[in-house]
Amino acid sequence: MPDSQEEGLPKPGPVERVRALEAVYARRAALTPYDQLPEPPTARQLRDATAAAVAAPRSGSDALAGLLLAADRDGDPAVLAEAERLLADADARLWTALDTAVRRAWGGAPHRSAATARRLADGVSPPVGLVLAACHPNGHVRETAVARLAASTGAPGLHVLALRAAEWVRPVRERARLALARRLAAPSGDVVVAVAGVALALRERSEGRWLADRVEAVLRAGPPGVLEAALVTPDTRIRRAAYGIALDTGQLALAGALYAARYDADPVIRVRCAEAAVRAAAAAGTPGLVRPLLSSGTAAVRAAAVWAQAVAGDPSPAVAALTDRSSIVRAVAQAAARRHGTDPATRYRILAAAPGPAPGAVAGLGETGASADAALVRPWLAHPLPRGRAEAVRALRRLGAADPAVLTGLLTDPSGAVVRQVTRALRPHASGVDAEHLRDLLSSPRPGHVRTAAYRLLREQGTVTRLLTDLGLLTDPLPALRARARNDVREWLAHDAATAYAAPAPAVAAALAARLPDAEAVFGPDVTRLLRFHLGIGRVGA
């Protein structure tokens, strides 16, 4: 292998091709007076564009790509330093979107392409310029940029090398892999973290597995500092991989698992570490060490801690967790209580009979009680807390005591959560709910969640009521209802219209026909003609 390649410099072939490309792009540039790039940005504009691209990578990356090319063209050292910092902090989602966006931006910049080819051939490209060149649409430009980046120590260069390691063009891919293999042979935590996010994100690409496997192998068997750096990186994808490897290989101590179970920002990591901590504490005969997890904000973590204490012989956390806000925790607590001879339903009956029971107590009685317990639940349809009222409705439904005459009055509850539970409970009985009352609730002055509930119940009252309701909402001012109605008309035409054999009564046909002008304005004449055909409604005067 020639020394120049060994040192990370391009072989004469690619350099000559890039010099030839300079002339090609110069000829193209002669045909256009200027590149389609924005004015040189300020550092503030770059920061704002990066924030927008982070929030919406697909839609925001094009603007950022143009600003980066403009900054490289202008050459302001302060702006380029800010660009390098922002690129160093970019995550894998942004990098994959930016790779495509920069390639598009290059398409309208022949002047910039000619200058970049010249700089690459002369070996004088700045770091940001190299990164942008490594995302150029021309493979020879990318290959030469990758070769120049081979000795890069900065995070942006490592990010883009990781992108190019999954490159579809073999020479570019091989140069990137050669450079990364050298860096990963004696890795530092910074290098692995810089590479890992993109590598793991691209694993499923046809050429993406090579680098992802290398990164995981380094995390598994590399220096301890590498894994430690991966465990604390802000990148969730890297942390998940690192914690998975640390747990699989026994490199995470009980204290570390407990800390992650309590404080890591990712719920997947919290749950997995909690389960590992429970197993480790049980094996060590110290189940009390996981008691702090009982106060976790993650339901699955609390559930694991409740069960661990019950298995260790302490049922008190399970009894306390019978009223937990999470159904998962309540289910575990109920099983643990039964394990120690306590009947959860009996406990719930006592709590439901007391003033102001916790919503979890009402819910638990619905989960474990019998139909006779509906009498204890019914008063809490007026619970002072919206969640308490919602749980009371849910409990009555579970107990088979969802009386439409009682629940219909709650369709105007100020809480959307309560009304959603009422709607779910009433849907099997929708035909028995007064249609006129529902149409009144559907009227425009009502809150959106009330109108939506009325719509859903009217939709269950047969084809004619369904279509009259849908057609009446096609131009409704509430976007959510308008969209529901339009989609439902299409759904009916696609799946149910062919079985609508009976023609509507004259009065109903007239009501449907009166709504068809709105349908034609929304769907067009062809769909409206189809509606007329399936409904058996002719044109007026026909």
VOKOL-254311 format. One record per residue (C-alpha): x, y, z; chain; residue number from 1; residue in one letter. Coordinates in steps of 0.05 Angstrom, whole numbers, plus 5000, padded with zeros to 4 digits. Each point is the difference from the previous one (the first is absolute). Layout:
    px    py    pz  seke  lumvo  bado
     X     Y     Z     A    NUM     A
...
END
This chain:
    px    py    pz  seke  lumvo  bado
  5000  5000  5000     A      1     M
  5030  5068  4981     A      2     P
  5024  5045  5056     A      3     D
  4952  5056  4978     A      4     S
  4940  4956  5013     A      5     Q
  5031  4974  5064     A      6     E
  5005  5071  5025     A      7     E
  4927  5014  4982     A      8     G
  5016  5042  4938     A      9     L
  4966  4987  4933     A     10     P
  5036  4959  4948     A     11     K
  5021  5037  4936     A     12     P
  4940  4971  4962     A     13     G
  4945  5033  5042     A     14     P
  5039  5066  5004     A     15     V
  5007  5002  4924     A     16     E
  4926  4985  4992     A     17     R
  4982  5055  5049     A     18     V
  5044  5049  4962     A     19     R
  4964  4980  4936     A     20     A
  4933  5010  5036     A     21     L
  5022  5071  5017     A     22     E
  5000  5015  4926     A     23     A
  4933  4966  4990     A     24     V
  4968  5041  5055     A     25     Y
  5034  5063  4976     A     26     A
  4967  4991  4931     A     27     R
  4933  4989  5033     A     28     R
  5011  5062  5044     A     29     A
  5014  5041  4937     A     30     A
  4928  4986  4979     A     31     L
  4970  5028  5065     A     32     T
  5016  5067  5030     A     33     P
  4996  4977  5072     A     34     Y
  4987  4940  5045     A     35     D
  4932  4987  5029     A     36     Q
  5024  5012  5071     A     37     L
  4977  5049  5053     A     38     P
  5039  5059  5025     A     39     E
  5057  4984  5049     A     40     P
  4967  4984  5067     A     41     P
  5016  5026  5068     A     42     T
  5016  4952  5057     A     43     A
  4930  5015  5028     A     44     R
  4967  4982  4935     A     45     Q
  5038  4934  4999     A     46     L
  4977  4985  5071     A     47     R
  4928  5016  4983     A     48     D
  5002  4958  4937     A     49     A
  5031  4942  5038     A     50     T
  4946  5003  5053     A     51     A
  4947  4999  4946     A     52     A
  5033  4940  4966     A     53     A
  5006  4963  5067     A     54     V
  4925  5011  5012     A     55     A
  4982  4977  4929     A     56     A
  5060  4968  4965     A     57     P
  4965  4985  4934     A     58     R
  4970  5069  4990     A     59     S
  5053  5041  5035     A     60     G
  5064  4971  4972     A     61     S
  4996  5032  4932     A     62     D
  5005  5070  5029     A     63     A
  5057  4980  5045     A     64     L
  5037  4966  4943     A     65     A
  4997  5064  4958     A     66     G
  5025  5043  5058     A     67     L
  5058  4952  5013     A     68     L
  5022  5004  4927     A     69     L
  4993  5076  5002     A     70     A
  5042  5003  5064     A     71     A
  5054  4957  4968     A     72     D
  5000  5045  4939     A     73     R
  5005  5064  5042     A     74     D
  5056  4971  5045     A     75     G
  4986  5042  5062     A     76     D
  5042  4964  5054     A     77     P
  4950  5014  5057     A     78     A
  4941  4975  4960     A     79     V
  5038  4938  4977     A     80     L
  5020  4985  5072     A     81     A
  4927  5004  5020     A     82     E
  4981  4955  4941     A     83     A
  5052  4949  5023     A     84     E
  4973  5002  5071     A     85     R
  4928  4991  4977     A     86     L
  5019  4942  4955     A     87     L
  5038  4967  5056     A     88     A
  4938  5001  5044     A     89     D
  4952  4976  4945     A     90     A
  4967  4932  5012     A     91     D
  4992  4943  4952     A     92     A
  4930  5021  4978     A     93     R
  5025  5068  4979     A     94     L
  5063  4973  4967     A     95     W
  4962  4951  4956     A     96     T
  4951  5055  4979     A     97     A
  5056  5050  4990     A     98     L
  5040  4952  4957     A     99     D
  4942  4999  4949     A    100     T
  4986  5075  5007     A    101     A
  5073  5020  4988     A    102     V
  5002  4956  4938     A    103     R
  4939  5037  4974     A    104     R
  5030  5068  5016     A    105     A
  5063  4983  4962     A    106     W
  4958  4990  4937     A    107     G
  4987  5075  4994     A    108     G
  5071  5022  5017     A    109     A
  5048  4987  4941     A    110     P
  5045  5059  5020     A    111     H
  5007  4970  5070     A    112     R
  5012  4931  4971     A    113     S
  5057  5026  4956     A    114     A
  5033  5036  5059     A    115     A
  4991  4938  5044     A    116     T
  5032  4954  4949     A    117     A
  5059  5048  4996     A    118     R
  5008  5002  5075     A    119     R
  4995  4924  5006     A    120     L
  5053  4990  4947     A    121     A
  5046  5051  5033     A    122     D
  4987  4971  5070     A    123     G
  4978  5067  5030     A    124     V
  4927  4987  5018     A    125     S
  4979  5022  5070     A    126     P
  4964  4949  5045     A    127     P
  4929  5024  4984     A    128     V
  5017  5001  4926     A    129     G
  5025  4928  5003     A    130     L
  4937  4977  5035     A    131     V
  4956  5034  4948     A    132     L
  5043  4972  4943     A    133     A
  4991  4930  5029     A    134     A
  4925  5009  4987     A    135     C
  5010  5023  4928     A    136     H
  4959  4965  4946     A    137     P
  5063  4982  4961     A    138     N
  5034  4936  5025     A    139     G
  5070  5023  4983     A    140     H
  4991  5063  5042     A    141     V
  4973  4958  5057     A    142     R
  5057  4950  4994     A    143     E
  5054  5054  5002     A    144     T
  4965  5036  5058     A    145     A
  4996  4935  5039     A    146     V
  5074  4988  4988     A    147     A
  5016  5070  5026     A    148     R
  4955  4986  5061     A    149     L
  5035  4935  5017     A    150     A
  5044  5033  5052     A    151     A
  4944  5043  5027     A    152     S
  4995  5006  5075     A    153     T
  4937  5043  5002     A    154     G
  4930  4973  5011     A    155     A
  4971  5027  4934     A    156     P
  5053  4963  4960     A    157     G
  4987  4935  5038     A    158     L
  4924  5008  4990     A    159     H
  5007  5007  4925     A    160     V
  5051  4943  4996     A    161     L
  4947  4957  5034     A    162     A
  4950  5021  4947     A    163     L
  5048  4983  4944     A    164     R
  5016  4933  5031     A    165     A
  4929  4979  4979     A    166     A
  5011  5033  4931     A    167     E
  4973  4965  4938     A    168     W
  5063  5018  4959     A    169     V
  5053  4948  5017     A    170     R
  5064  5043  4996     A    171     P
  4969  5053  5045     A    172     V
  4975  4948  5048     A    173     R
  5066  4964  5004     A    174     E
  5040  5063  5014     A    175     R
  4951  5019  5056     A    176     A
  5004  4931  5030     A    177     R
  5076  4999  4997     A    178     L
  5003  5066  5037     A    179     A
  4950  4978  5052     A    180     L
  5032  4932  5010     A    181     A
  5065  5035  5019     A    182     R
  4964  5046  5049     A    183     R
  4962  4942  5032     A    184     L
  5062  4957  5007     A    185     A
  5022  5042  5060     A    186     A
  4936  5037  5016     A    187     P
  4985  5055  5048     A    188     S
  4931  5014  5029     A    189     G
  4992  5064  4959     A    190     D
  5015  4965  4934     A    191     V
  4952  4942  5013     A    192     V
  4944  5046  5023     A    193     V
  5010  5045  4939     A    194     A
  4995  4940  4953     A    195     V
  4949  4957  5037     A    196     A
  4937  5043  4991     A    197     G
  5004  5001  4924     A    198     V
  5025  4928  4997     A    199     A
  4942  4972  5040     A    200     L
  4949  5043  4963     A    201     A
  5024  4972  4933     A    202     L
  5005  4927  5022     A    203     R
  4941  4979  4956     A    204     E
  5029  5030  4936     A    205     R
  5028  4950  4951     A    206     S
  5072  5021  5018     A    207     E
  4985  5024  5071     A    208     G
  5015  4938  5041     A    209     R
  5076  5003  4995     A    210     W
  5009  5062  5042     A    211     L
  4944  4984  5049     A    212     A
  5031  4932  5014     A    213     D
  5068  5032  5010     A    214     R
  4973  5051  5049     A    215     V
  4963  4948  5041     A    216     E
  5062  4956  5001     A    217     A
  5041  5058  5027     A    218     V
  4947  5015  5053     A    219     L
  5000  4927  5020     A    220     R
  5074  4987  5003     A    221     A
  5035  5067  4995     A    222     G
  5032  5041  5055     A    223     P
  4953  5013  5060     A    224     P
  5000  5075  4987     A    225     G
  4967  4989  4933     A    226     V
  4939  4966  5029     A    227     L
  4997  5052  5056     A    228     E
  4998  5057  4950     A    229     A
  4944  4965  4961     A    230     A
  4959  4991  5064     A    231     L
  4997  5075  5013     A    232     V
  4993  5028  4930     A    233     T
  4936  5040  4986     A    234     P
  4987  4957  4939     A    235     D
  4944  4951  5021     A    236     T
  5016  4949  4945     A    237     R
  5073  4995  5023     A    238     I
  4980  4996  5074     A    239     R
  4951  4944  4986     A    240     R
  5053  4960  4964     A    241     A
  5051  5014  5054     A    242     A
  4954  4980  5057     A    243     Y
  4979  4938  4963     A    244     G
  5073  4979  4992     A    245     I
  5018  5020  5072     A    246     A
  4943  4957  5027     A    247     L
  5013  4941  4954     A    248     D
  5074  4998  5017     A    249     T
  4992  5013  5074     A    250     G
  5038  5066  4997     A    251     Q
  4945  5040  5034     A    252     L
  5001  4996  5076     A    253     A
  4936  4999  5041     A    254     L
  5011  5072  5021     A    255     A
  5006  5021  4928     A    256     G
  4937  4962  4980     A    257     A
  4961  5032  5057     A    258     L
  5024  5070  4981     A    259     Y
  4980  4990  4927     A    260     A
  4933  4971  5021     A    261     A
  4985  5062  5040     A    262     R
  5031  5056  4960     A    263     Y
  5012  4983  4927     A    264     D
  4959  5041  4952     A    265     A
  4980  4941  4957     A    266     D
  4943  4956  5026     A    267     P
  5026  4938  4963     A    268     V
  5067  5006  5037     A    269     I
  4965  5013  5066     A    270     R
  4957  4938  4994     A    271     V
  5056  4954  4977     A    272     R
  5047  5024  5055     A    273     C
  4945  4993  5052     A    274     A
  4988  4928  4981     A    275     E
  5075  4986  5002     A    276     A
  5006  5035  5068     A    277     A
  4943  4958  5028     A    278     V
  5033  4935  4977     A    279     R
  5068  5021  5026     A    280     A
  4972  5022  5068     A    281     A
  4961  4935  5007     A    282     A
  5062  4959  4983     A    283     A
  5041  5038  5051     A    284     A
  4947  4993  5053     A    285     G
  4990  5075  5006     A    286     T
  4930  5013  4970     A    287     P
  4993  5062  5044     A    288     G
  5049  5036  4955     A    289     L
  4948  5008  4946     A    290     V
  4948  5032  5046     A    291     R
  5017  5070  4973     A    292     P
  4971  4977  4933     A    293     L
  4931  4998  5032     A    294     L
  4996  5076  4990     A    295     S
  5023  4998  4927     A    296     S
  4960  5040  4950     A    297     G
  5001  4941  4952     A    298     T
  4944  4950  5011     A    299     A
  5039  4938  4979     A    300     A
  5056  5018  5048     A    301     V
  4952  5008  5058     A    302     R
  4967  4934  4982     A    303     A
  5067  4964  5000     A    304     A
  5017  5029  5069     A    305     A
  4931  4981  5028     A    306     V
  5008  4928  4977     A    307     W
  5072  4996  5025     A    308     A
  4978  5020  5070     A    309     Q
  4942  4952  5000     A    310     A
  5044  4941  4978     A    311     V
  5048  5019  5055     A    312     A
  4943  4994  5051     A    313     G
  4979  5073  5009     A    314     D
  4928  5010  4974     A    315     P
  4993  5072  5026     A    316     S
  5024  5034  4935     A    317     P
  4949  4957  4962     A    318     A
  4943  5021  5046     A    319     V
  5021  5073  4993     A    320     A
  5004  4992  4924     A    321     A
  4929  4973  4994     A    322     L
  4977  5072  4986     A    323     T
  5058  5017  4953     A    324     D
  4981  5045  4941     A    325     R
  5027  4947  4951     A    326     S
  4959  4938  4983     A    327     S
  5066  4962  4990     A    328     I
  5022  5014  5071     A    329     V
  4931  4985  5028     A    330     R
  4998  4933  4964     A    331     A
  5068  4981  5030     A    332     V
  4979  5025  5068     A    333     A
  4935  4960  4997     A    334     Q
  5038  4937  4983     A    335     A
  5051  5013  5055     A    336     A
  4945  5013  5051     A    337     A
  4965  4935  4982     A    338     R
  5068  4964  5007     A    339     R
  5000  5023  5073     A    340     H
  4927  4984  5014     A    341     G
  4969  5068  4991     A    342     T
  4937  5006  4956     A    343     D
  5009  5064  4958     A    344     P
  4925  5007  4989     A    345     A
  4986  5002  5074     A    346     T
  5052  5054  5009     A    347     R
  4971  5040  4942     A    348     Y
  4929  4996  5028     A    349     R
  5024  5030  5065     A    350     I
  5035  5057  4963     A    351     L
  4941  5013  4953     A    352     A
  4952  5006  5059     A    353     A
  5044  5053  5033     A    354     A
  4995  5074  4982     A    355     P
  5041  5023  4939     A    356     G
  5034  4935  4979     A    357     P
  5061  5004  4956     A    358     A
  4984  4990  4926     A    359     P
  5043  4938  5002     A    360     G
  4955  4970  5054     A    361     A
  4938  5010  4956     A    362     V
  5037  4970  4941     A    363     A
  5024  4941  5041     A    364     G
  4930  4983  5022     A    365     L
  4978  4998  4928     A    366     G
  5059  4954  4985     A    367     E
  4989  4951  5057     A    368     T
  4928  5008  5024     A    369     G
  4933  4969  4982     A    370     A
  4937  5029  4968     A    371     S
  4972  5015  5070     A    372     A
  5058  5049  5011     A    373     D
  4970  5048  4949     A    374     A
  4961  5031  5057     A    375     A
  5065  5020  5033     A    376     L
  5028  5028  4935     A    377     V
  4939  5039  4975     A    378     R
  5005  5058  5050     A    379     P
  5070  5015  4974     A    380     W
  4973  5021  4933     A    381     L
  5000  5066  5037     A    382     A
  5072  4992  5026     A    383     H
  5033  5068  5009     A    384     P
  5059  4979  4957     A    385     L
  4990  4990  4924     A    386     P
  5043  4937  5004     A    387     R
  4955  4974  5056     A    388     G
  4938  5010  4956     A    389     R
  5034  4968  4941     A    390     A
  5020  4939  5042     A    391     E
  4929  4994  5027     A    392     A
  4973  4997  4929     A    393     V
  5052  4949  4981     A    394     R
  4986  4958  5062     A    395     A
  4925  4999  4986     A    396     L
  5014  4977  4929     A    397     R
  5045  4944  5026     A    398     R
  4947  4979  5051     A    399     L
  4946  4997  4946     A    400     G
  4962  5057  5031     A    401     A
  5008  5056  4948     A    402     A
  4929  5026  5002     A    403     D
  4988  5046  4941     A    404     P
  4948  5040  5038     A    405     A
  5051  5016  5053     A    406     V
  5062  5010  4957     A    407     L
  4968  5044  4946     A    408     T
  5000  5058  5047     A    409     G
  5076  4997  5004     A    410     L
  5008  5014  4925     A    411     L
  5005  5074  5018     A    412     T
  5054  4990  5053     A    413     D
  5054  5054  4994     A    414     P
  5054  4946  4998     A    415     S
  5015  4969  4933     A    416     G
  5027  4938  5035     A    417     A
  4933  4989  5035     A    418     V
  4960  5010  4936     A    419     V
  5045  4951  4962     A    420     R
  4986  4947  5053     A    421     Q
  4925  5014  4997     A    422     V
  5001  4994  4924     A    423     T
  5036  4933  5004     A    424     R
  4950  4975  5051     A    425     A
  4940  5024  4960     A    426     L
  5021  4976  4930     A    427     R
  4971  4929  5010     A    428     P
  4934  5034  5021     A    429     H
  5002  5057  4950     A    430     A
  4934  4981  4967     A    431     S
  4965  5013  5066     A    432     G
  5029  5070  5010     A    433     V
  4953  5056  4980     A    434     D
  5021  5024  4931     A    435     A
  4970  5069  5009     A    436     E
  5041  5010  5063     A    437     H
  5063  4978  4963     A    438     L
  4985  5048  4943     A    439     R
  4993  5056  5050     A    440     D
  5068  4981  5030     A    441     L
  5029  5000  4929     A    442     L
  4980  5073  4989     A    443     S
  5058  5049  4990     A    444     S
  4999  5039  5066     A    445     P
  5018  4936  5038     A    446     R
  5073  4983  5019     A    447     P
  5038  4958  4950     A    448     G
  5004  4938  5044     A    449     H
  4925  5001  5012     A    450     V
  4985  5008  4926     A    451     R
  5048  4944  4982     A    452     T
  4966  4953  5050     A    453     A
  4931  5017  4972     A    454     A
  5026  4987  4929     A    455     Y
  5029  4932  5019     A    456     R
  4935  4978  5031     A    457     L
  4956  5025  4943     A    458     L
  5045  4963  4952     A    459     R
  4980  4935  5035     A    460     E
  4925  5012  4991     A    461     Q
  4993  4970  4931     A    462     G
  5017  5018  4928     A    463     T
  4950  5057  4991     A    464     V
  5019  5036  5064     A    465     T
  5073  4988  4986     A    466     R
  4997  5032  4931     A    467     L
  4955  5057  5020     A    468     L
  5050  5016  5055     A    469     T
  5060  4994  4954     A    470     D
  4971  5042  4945     A    471     L
  4980  5053  5049     A    472     G
  5072  5007  5025     A    473     L
  5037  5003  4933     A    474     L
  5011  5074  5008     A    475     T
  5000  5003  5076     A    476     D
  5046  5054  5031     A    477     P
  5033  4948  5045     A    478     L
  5057  4969  4958     A    479     P
  5000  4934  5038     A    480     A
  4926  4988  4991     A    481     L
  5002  5023  4927     A    482     R
  5056  4950  4986     A    483     A
  4964  4944  5036     A    484     R
  4936  5011  4961     A    485     A
  5035  5003  4933     A    486     R
  5040  4937  5014     A    487     N
  4938  4964  5023     A    488     D
  4962  5016  4936     A    489     V
  5058  4971  4961     A    490     R
  5002  4940  5046     A    491     E
  4926  4987  4990     A    492     W
  5006  5004  4925     A    493     L
  5060  4953  4999     A    494     A
  4974  4947  5047     A    495     H
  4926  5006  5017     A    496     D
  4964  5034  4943     A    497     A
  4994  4936  4958     A    498     A
  4956  4968  5054     A    499     T
  4953  5061  5007     A    500     A
  4942  4968  4963     A    501     Y
  4939  5035  5029     A    502     A
  4983  5069  4973     A    503     A
  4988  5053  5054     A    504     P
  4931  5025  5017     A    505     A
  4980  5063  4962     A    506     P
  5011  5047  5059     A    507     A
  5069  4969  5014     A    508     V
  5017  5003  4926     A    509     A
  4983  5073  4998     A    510     A
  5044  5013  5061     A    511     A
  5058  4963  4968     A    512     L
  4990  5035  4934     A    513     A
  5002  5068  5034     A    514     A
  5070  4985  5025     A    515     R
  5028  4975  4934     A    516     L
  5019  5070  4973     A    517     P
  5051  5004  5056     A    518     D
  5024  4930  4982     A    519     A
  5010  5021  4927     A    520     E
  5040  5062  5022     A    521     A
  5045  4955  5043     A    522     V
  5006  4936  4960     A    523     F
  4983  5021  4929     A    524     G
  4945  4977  4953     A    525     P
  5024  4928  4990     A    526     D
  4998  4982  5074     A    527     V
  4934  5036  5009     A    528     T
  4971  4962  4941     A    529     R
  5022  4935  5035     A    530     L
  4967  5022  5064     A    531     L
  4934  5014  4963     A    532     R
  5003  4932  4967     A    533     F
  5012  4960  5065     A    534     H
  4948  5041  5039     A    535     L
  4949  4994  4945     A    536     G
  4992  5076  4994     A    537     I
  4989  5031  4932     A    538     G
  5016  5071  4980     A    539     R
  4947  5051  5015     A    540     V
  4956  5008  4939     A    541     G
  5026  4936  4968     A    542     A
END
